[in-house]
Amino acid sequence: MAFTFNTLYLDCLSEEVLLMIFQYITDLKDLFTLRLLSERIAAVAQDMSVAHTVICSRHYWLKTGMLKMYIEPILNKMHTLDLNYCYWINLEELTCLLRCTNLRSLHLMQVKIDEVSLCKMLSQLPHLTSLSISICDIEKFNQKVNGCKAVQECLSRIRKLSIHFWHHKKYKQDNCEQLVRFSSGSSFVDHFHSLEELYVYGSADNSRCFPLYYFTPLVKNVNSLKNMRVMSLNKSYDEASTILFYSLLRSVCKVGVQLSTLLQPTYDCNLEWKESDYLDTMADMNTLVHLDISGSQQKIYNGIFNFTSATHLQYLNLSGNNTVDSESLLFLSRCCPHLVSINLHSCPSIFLRHALGYLGRDFNNDSLVKDLTGFQSLLVQCVKLVHLNISGYHIHLTDLNSPSFSSITALLSLKPNLISLSLSHCCLYTGDNCPSSDLRDPKFSTRCSSCYLPVIDDSGSPKCTYKATSEKFDLQKLTRATPEMEHFELYAAYHQSTFNHPSGLLRHPRNVSQCLSAVIVPNDDLRYVGLWNKLKTLRLTGLKGDKLADFFTSIDGGCVSLESLSISSTCSTKVRKLKRLPCFPKLKDFRLEHPYFPVNEEMLSSIAQWPKLERACIISHIENIDSFAIKQLLTNVPRLVNFQLFSHASERKCFNLMAYISQKLSQSRPDLSVCICNLRTVDLELMITEHLPDIHIEEMTLLRSRVAASPRE
């Protein structure tokens, strides 16, 4: 009755009114439903003002044939088609795109389309200006582009390019001839005459990228890149993507272009900083809005980066930089007052300064003292700062130089507009971690007598009297002071999980003790995260795993807006009896890593109760898994598109489960990707890349701190 009433109600409205209403509807599923109400409503919904933009990215409900059925009536009206991460869409459904002659923007990242079909499609799109593609064989793509004039003309009009390399041909260091052919001679990049924005993505890979002295400029006419304003590389050890990005960066620097966005995770590659053209480009940073130099060890002041000119900088990623200290933050707060997002993950000296030095001097033998001046200035001067990452380091502060602040979290309470925050557990500690002296001699490296970790990397510390108690954590004050929080992480220093290696899917060869404060944070404090009604992402690492049931009980009924939950626990004893998991009405992604998490009917049935769950990843060291419960979960929960289970179950049992799922569900649910493996499997990384799409590996399998990992537009 309600369905009939709604249809009749819409039919009573004029077409002008319907168009005004439909223009506010952006969800593809709602637009798809409108087509089914009546012929008149369907005709209005196909008007160009409504149908010019079609966003299908992450719409897993699109089954085989549905995409073609939706876009065929509006082929000549579409200006934008976004199919990014629609990895299950087959090539047959994409053939109709050959008739989308008015298409301006086409996004096919991680869509399975070969180089020949891609070039054929591009040759039929005369108005295309924005393109996102995935490439498997760069040499084949090069050949097809160079052999087709229509494709070359299409590329010459592209202003925004996103190129993703996946399952591409591996270039080995003992095969330099293939590498030379890739980085010299005629290349498809020679045809980009209007390029303004370049985004390069690589696969999660465990191989090392090539050193930069292999890189040569790929563009014969570097003046064709004079319009470049944005250059971005994701954090990946993928050879092809790294070679392409840095080669083009060298070419852009030769033209002297002033970029607005430069995202270049540098890892151990610092050779580009010896080039004069690169130094000249970084001498004037007045136009820079987004900058990522994570992994570098360049100093903030008196380095090659002229931050005094970066007055418009809004995003800065300095993660992994050991030279960033309190003086550096003080300097940044004065030079870059418009910062909105800053990433200081694994920067171990941000709360330290040289005892006898001052800004601009280099004291290699100078001792370090604790200092919050720089961090406090950053919070006060950068009034627009809402995304902050200060996790992944280990230090306990004794004297915060102010009686008003008992902890770092108390200081953060001054920023009520915080939206994203990532902390080390040490920041929650309000007690006294009192060394016998404030001075620290960098020549020595001693460890805390209680948590057995260096107080700071490359800097020694006298005997530590750290004694953490459950009454000395300050999380309640933070939750009450920051009601707008949407993304929160507790990322423990030195925490190692199965898949959080910096190089991607490499497994850690050994276990390293983590900070003691990480494993004693009481559930009474953690329950305060439930007070964040707007919280969408919660990521907790290093928590004591034997009280996992107590934690879930403490947040039951809270976190009503939670969409992504990730917990990584280490524990030497079995978890207490866990009867059920709390219900999260909006949860889409669930990742749990616990040595003794039971994979049985009770747990899987509680996971199935989450009404919007799409992806689940469970990592456990147990040997007994309930095969029947797993089959029931995947069969009875059609909204689940990705399921990952890594355990110590026998390889035969894992293989039989995978075979059953593939035989029964692969045809009816092409979007479903499943990986059930034994953690001890020798070729585990290879199995993961074969069975899982890159997007699920990056976002679910790998454990990484993601707050301020990229700019938020």
N, C-alpha and C positions, 0 to 999 in steps of 0.2 A: 504493500500500500504506500509506504514512504517513497519507494523508488518511482512509482507512477506519479505521485504528487509532485515530486521534484522535476520530473520530465515535463509535466504539464505546466508547471510554474515557469520554467525557462522558455517554453514555447510561446508563452503570452508576451514575452519581452521582444522589443524590436531588435533588429540586427545591429543597430548602432549601440544600443545598451549592452547587448551580448558581447560585442567586440571590446567594449570598455572593460567588461568584467573579465573576459578571457585573457586580456593583456596582463592582468595581475596574477595569472596562474602560470607558475614556472615549472612545477613538477611534471615530468613527462607522463607519469602514471595517471595523473588527473586529466591531462590533455588526451591521453589515449582513451580514457573512460568516456569523455565527452563525445567521442566519435560514435559510441555505441548507443547513445540515448535516442537520437532520431536523425533522420537525413538532413533536416534543416539545421540542427545544431552542429552536425558534423561538417556541413558546408561552411558555416560561420567559423568553426574551429580551424578550418583549412585556409582561412584568409591569410594573406602575406603578413599582415601586422601581428598575427599570432604565430604563424608557422615559420617565420624567417630564421628562428633559432631553435635547434633541436639538440638538447643535452642528454646524452645517453650514458655518460660515464658513471660506472658503479651501479647502474640499474640492472641488478642481477635477475630481476623478474622477467626481463626480455628473453623469451625463448626463441627457438628456431622458427623463422618465418615471420615473427611479430615485427621485427625492425623493417623488413621489406614491405610488409603490409601497411605500416604507418607512414613511411616516407615516400612511397610511390605516388600518392595523390598530390604531393607537394614538392616534387623534384625541382621544378622550375622556380619555386618560391623560396627555397632554402638559401640562406646566406651563410649560416654557420651550422656545422655538424660536428659534434663532439662525441667520438667513440673511444676516447682514451680508456684503457684498461678493460675494454670489452673483449677479453682474450678468447671467449667462447664463440664469438661471431665468426661464421665461416665465410669463405671467399665468395660463394655463390650469392649470398645476400648483399655483397658489396658491388656486384656487377651493375646494379641499377645506378650507382653513383656516376657512371659514365655519362648519364643524361642530366646531371646536376650542373648545367652550364653556367649558372649564376652564383655558384658557390664561391664565397670569399674566404672562408676559414674552414679548414678540414683537419681534424685531429684523430690520428689512428695509432697512437702510441700503444704498444704491446698488443696490437691486433695482428692476427696471423695472416699476413699478406706477403707474397713473394715479391722480389725486386722487379720482375717482368710485369706483373699485374699492377704494381704500384706506378711504374713509369707509364704504362698505358693509361692509367687513370689520370695522372698528372697532365698528360698530353691533351686531355679533353676538358681541362679547367682553365679557361682563358682569363678569369678574373681573380684567381687565387692569390691572396696576399699573406695568409697565415697558415703554417703547415706544421703538423706534429707527426713523426713517423718513427718506426722501429726498423732497424737494419740488421740483417743476419750476416750478409756477405757484402762487405764494403766494396770489394773489387768488382763484383758483378754489378752492383748498383752504379759504380763509376763507369763501367763499360756501356750500360744501357743509357745513361744520361748523355755521354759523349757521342752516342750513335743516333740520337733523336733530337732534331731541331726543336720540335714542339715542347719537349720536356725542358730543354735549355731556356726557351722563352718563358715557360712557366716559372722556373726557378729564378729568373732574372727579376720577376715581379715580387718575389717573396720578401716581406719585411720582417716577419717573425718566424723563426725556425726552431723547432724542438726536435732533436734527433737522439734516439735511444738505441744503444747497441746491445743486442742480446744473442746469446748462443752463436756469437760470431766466430770467425776463424781465428784461432790462437796464433799469435806471433811469438815464436820462441827466440831466445837470445842467440841461439846457434844457427838461426836462419835469417841472416841480415838482408839477404836479397829481397825477400818478401817485404820486409820492413821498408827498404828503400823504395820499392815500387809503390808502397802505400803513401809515403811521405814526400814524393817528388813526382815530377812529370805532370801531365794533364789531370786535373781533379775536378770533381763535381762542384767544389766550392768556387771555382773560377767563374761560375755562371751566376753567382749571387751578387747582382749589381745594386740592389736596393736594400740589402739586409741591415736591419736596425737592432734586432734582438736575436741572440743565439743562446739556446739552452741545450746543454749536452748531458746525457744521462748514460751511465754504464751499469752493467749488471753487478749484482753482489758476487764478487770474485775473490778467490783466495791467492791469486798470483800477484806478483809485484809489478808495478807499472815501470815503464822504461825511464831511465834517466833522461834529463832534458837535452843532453848534448846529442841525442839521436834526432831531436826534433828540428825540422827545417820549415821555413814558411811555405804554406801550401798554395798561396795565391800568387799568381804571376804578376797581376796588376793590383798592388796593394791599395791603390786609390779607390778601388771598387768598394772598399770597406770604410770609406770616410763617413758614412752615415751610422756606423755602429754606435749604439748607446748602452746596450745590455749584453753582458757575457756571463754565463753561469755554468758551472760544472758541479754535478752532485758528488758526494763523497764516495768514491768508488775506486777500486784498484783495477779497473778495467783498462786494458792496454789501448784499444782502439779509441775509446772516448778521451782518454788522457792525451794521446798523441794529437788527435784532432783539435782539442781545445787549446792546448798550449802552443801548437803551431799557428793557429789563427790568432791567438793572443799576441804572439810575436809580430805577426803581420799588422795587427791593429796598432800596436805600439809604434811601428815604423811610420805610420801615417800621422801620429800625434793626436789621436782621437781622445776627447775627454769623455769618459764613460760616466753613466749615472749608476750603473750596477756592475760590480765585479765580484763574483763569487768563485774563488779559486782555492779550494782545499789543497794545500801544498804538500802534505805528508813530509817526506824527507827530501823533496826536490826543491832546492833553493837556488839552482843555477840560473834561473831566469833573472834573478835579482842582480846578477853581474853584468847584464846587458844595459848599455847606455840608453837605448830607446825605452826600455821598461822604467829605468830610473827617472827619465825625463817625464814620463807619463804620470808617475806617482808623486812628482814634485808639486803638482797642482791638483788637489783633490776637491776643489771648490764645487764641482758638479756631482760628486759622488753622493748617492743616497743610501746605497746598500754595499757593504764590503765584507767579504769573508776571506780571511787569511789564516784560517785555523790550521794548526799543525806546524806553523812557522815558529821560529825562535827570534824573530826580529823585534827589536826594542820599539816601544811606543814613541819615545822621545829620542831625538838625535839619531833616528834610524832612517831608512829609505822612504818611509811613509810620512808625508808632511801633514800630520793631523791638525796643525794650526790652521790649515786652509780648508779643513773638512767641516765647515760650519753648517752644512745642510745634511750631514750624515744622520740617518735614522736607524739603520741596522748595522751592527758590528759583531762579527764572530771571531773571537780570539782564543777559542778552546785549544788546550794543549800547549799553550805558550808559557814556559817557565819563567820568562823575564818580566811578565806583567806583575807589578807589585802595587802597593798602596799609592806610591807616588805616581805611577802610571794612571791609576784611576782618577786621582786628583787632576792630573793633566788632561785627561779625556773629558772630565766633567766641565772643565772650563772651555775646551776647544769645541766640544760637540754637545751643546745644550739641548739639541732637538732629538736626542736618541730616544727611540721608542722601544727598541729591542737590543739586548746585548747578551752574548754567550761567553761565559768565563768558565765553562766546564773544564775540569782538570787543569786549572791554573793555580798551582799550589802556593803562590806568593802574594795573593791579592790582599791578605791581611797582614803583610809584613812590609817593612821598609828598612833601608840601610841606617844603621845607628849613627854613623858619622857623616853620611853623605847628604847630598841635596840634589834636586832635580837637574839632570843633565850630566852628572859626573858618574864615572864608572869606578866602583870600588870592588875589585875582584876579591879582596881579602877582608872586606868590611863585614862585620857581624850584622845580624838582622834582629829587629825588635818587632813585637806585635804592634799593629797600628790600624785603626779603623777610620782614619781621617779621609782617605781616598774613597772608601766605600760609602761613607756617610755623605760625602760631597756629591758622589754620583747619584744617590737617592734624592738629595735635596735640589741640586742644580738641574738635573734632567727631569723636569716636572711631567713630561709626557711618557716617561719610562713605564711600561706595563708588562713587558716580557723580559724575565731575568733568569739566567741560569748560572748558579754558583755551586754546582754539585761536583762530585768526583774528586775531592781533595780531602786531606786529613790534617786537621789542626784544631786544638782546643784552646780557647782564649781565656786568659786569666783576668786581665784588666782591660776593660773596654774603654777606658779613659773617660767614662761618663757614668755617674751613678744612676742615670735614668734608664739605662739599658742593661738588662740582665743577660741577654743573649742576642745572637744575630737575628733570631726571629722577632725579638722585641723591637729591634731596630727596623726590621722590615715592616712592622706594623705601622710605620709612618707613611707607608704607601698604600692607602686604602683602594687605589684604583688598579692594583695589580690584577692582571688577567691570567698570566702564565708564570709559574715559579718552579724552579728545580733547585733542591737543596741537598747538601750532604747531611747525614744524621748529626754530625758534629755541631751544626748550626742550631740544633734544638737544645743542646746541652747548656744548662745555666749554672752548673757547679764550677768548682775550682780545679783546673788542670794546671797546677802550679809548678813550673820548673823551678829549680833552685836559683836560676838567674834568668833575666829577660834577654840577655845577650845569647846569640847562637852562633857558634863558629862553623862556617860552611865547610871547613876542612874535615870535620868529623861527621859520622853518621851513626847515631845511636837510636835505640828504639824505646818506645814507651813501655815501661815495665808492666803495665796492666793490659794494654791492647796489642803490644808487640808490633807496632807499626811506627815507621819514621814520622816524627811530628811534621816534618816538611821534607820534600824531595831535595836532595843535594845540599841539605843544611842539617847540621847536627843539633842535638838537644841534650842538655843535662838530664839526669834521671827524672822521670816524670812521676808525679804522685797522683795521677788521674784515678779517681774513684767515683764512677758513675752510679747513681741510684735512681730509682724509679720516680722520685719526687723532683728530679732536676731537669725535666724536659718541659719546654715551653711551646706547645702547639696550640693550646686553647686561645691564647692571646692573638695568634696569627689568624686563626680561622674567624674569629669575631671581628677583627679589624679589616679583613679583606673580603667583603661579601660578593665581589664581582669575580672571584676566582673561577676559572674555567678549566685550567690545566695545571696539575700539581704532581711533582715527582719528589720522591726521596731516593736519591741515587747514592749508594754507599761508596766510600773511598775503597779502591782496590777490589771492588766486588767483581767476582768472576762467575759467570754463568756458562751454560753450555754453548750459547751462541751470542756472546757479546764481545768477541775478538775484534780489535780495530780493523783487521784486514777482511772482515766479512764472515764467511762460514767456517773459518778455521776454528777448531776446537782447542781450548786451553790445555796445555800439556800437564799442568800441575795446579794445585789449589794454593791460594795465598790467603793468609789470615786477614780478615777485615776488621775495621774499627769496632771495638767492643760496644760503643754507644749505638751501633747499628742494630745489634741483636738484643738489646735490653730495653728498647723503646716499648713502654707498656701499652697494652691494649686500651687502657683507660685514656691515654693520650691520643691514640690513633682514632678513637671513636669520634673525635672532634671533626674529622674530615667530613663526617656526615652532615655537618652544619652548613656546608657549602651547597646551597640549593641549585646553583648554576654550574657546578662542577661537571665537566664532560669527560675529562681524562684523568685517571689516577694510576700512577706507576710507582710501585714500592719495591725496593730491592734490599737484600741483605737482612730482612727481618727474621727473627727467630721462628723457625718453622714449626716447633712443637706446640705452639699456641695459635695455629692457624684457625682452628675452630672458634677460639675466643674472639679473634679479630673479626671474622665474618659475623659472629653474633653481635659484636659491638656496633657494627655499622648497619645492621639490619634495620630497614625503615628509613635510612638516610640515603644520601647521594641519589636523589630522585631523578636527576638529569644525566646520570652517568652513561656514557656511550662506549667508553673504552676502559678496561680494567686489566692491569698487568701486575702480577706479583711474582717475585723471584726470591725464594727462601732457601736458606741452607740450614740443615739440621742433622744432628747425629743420632737422634732418637725418633721413634715413630710419632706421627701426629696423633693428638688426642682424637677420640671418637668424633668424627665429623658426620653428623646425621644428614644435613642438607646445606645447600648454599642459599643465601638470601635472594629474593627476587629483585632484579633490577629491570624496571619496565622499559627502559630505553637502551639497554646495553646491546651493542652490536659486535664488539670485539672483546674476547676474553683470552688472556694468556696467563697460565699458571705454571710455575716451575717449582717443584717441591720433591725432594727425594722419596717421600713416602706417601704421596697423594694417591688415594685409592681410585682406580678406574673401574668402578663397579656400577651396578644398576642404580643405586641410590644417588651417586654423584651425577651420572649422566642424565638421569631423569630430572634432577633439579636444574641442570644446564638447559634441558629441553623446555623448561617452563618459561624461560626468558622469551618474551613474545617477538623481539626484534633481533635476536642473535643471528649474525651472519658468518662470523669466523671464530674458531676456537683453536687454541694451541696448548697442549698439555705435555709437560716434560716431567717424567717421574722415573725413579730407579727401581720400581717394583717389577717383579717378573710375572705376576698373575694379573692379566687383564680380562675383563668380561667381554668376550667376542660377541655374544648375543646382544648385550646392551649397546655395544657400538653399532651393530647392524640396525638395531631398533632406532637409535638416535638418528642415523643418517637417512633411514627410510621414512621415518615419521615426521621429520622436521625439514620440509622442503625449502625453507628459507635459508638453511645452512649451506653456504657456498664454499667454505674452506674448513677442513678439519685436519689437524696435525696432532699426531700422538707419537712421542718418542719415549721409549721405555726400555727395560731389560727383558722384555718378552722374547721368546725364541724367534729367530728369523723366519722359520717355517710358518709360525702362527701369524706373523706380520704379513708374510707373502700371501697366505691363504685369505686373509681379510681383504687385502688390496685387490686380489683377483676376484673375490665375490662382489665387491663394490663396483669394480670396473664392469663386470659382466651384467650386473643388475641395473645400475643407475647411469652408466655413461651415455646411453642413448636418450633417455628421458630428461636428464639433467646435465647438459653439456657444460654449464657454468660451475659444476661441483668439482673441486680439486681436493684430493685426499692424499696424505702421506703418513703412513704408519710404519715406523722403522725401529730397529734395535739400535740403541745408542752406541753399541760397540761395533757396529758394522764398519768395515774398513772404508768402503766407498760411500759413506753417509752423505757427504757433501754433494757428490754426483747424483745420488738418488733424489736428494731434495730438489736440485735444479731441474731434474727430469720430470718430476711429478707436480711441482708447484710453479705457478706463474710468478714472475719477478715481483709483482706488486705485493703478493702475499709473503714472499720471503723477506722483502724489505720491511714491511710493516708489522708482520706477525712473528716470523721465525727469529729474526735478529732482535736482540735486546740492546737498545741504545737510548741515550738521553735525547729527547726530541724537542724539549723546550728551547726556543730561540735557535733551532738548528737551521732554519731558513727564514727569510723575510715573510712577514704576514702582511699581505696587501690590504 
